Amino acid sequence: MNPKGEKPKSKISASRKLSLKMLLLTRACEDLEREIQDREEEKVRYLGEKLPPLQMSGLSMVDLQGLCKQLHTKIDVVDEERYDCESKVNKHNKDIHELKLKVQDLGGKFKKPALRKVRVSADEMMRALLGSKHKGSMDLRANLKSVKKEDSKQDKVLTSEVGDWRKNVEAMSGMEGRKKMFDTAGGGQ
């Protein structure tokens, strides 16, 4: 370790490093080719064990039909195994994805942004929620400030006319003929 913080000089020259890299790359390429050949040989050997060569010469029609049925059942079994393997792989991929998301959540790298206060009028809010369906304006303050003075005068006139509430129960309650039914039911007790 240098006290100045500089990188220590390598004991191997640049040309030697380059030649070592080249040797490693050629060795890796050879290993890769050998691995591919081994896979092909293993595939041929496996297929030779599982799928012996068919001998169809000299078989009668019934024997050929039986052979076709056997092959069909084997194909069904292999297809089921393939489907099971694919579903397992898909399930494992989903699990891996979910676990990656959990790891990211636990890492805590995501920060929630600070929210800002935004002033939005009622019209803008309705436009944002309803889009183009929003018609007209909803000026709530204008609706609150507009008080009709004529209505308050008519209310005073109506209250002065009514006087006693017991006289005009049917008109006030809106029950129309139900008060009579109530009186007859209550009177029978």
PyMOL commands that set and color helices and strands:
alter all, ss='L'
color gray80, all
select helices_A, chain A and resi 14-50+61-107+122-133+140-145+149-162+169-173+178-187
alter helices_A, ss='H'
color red, helices_A
deselect
rebuild
show_as cartoon
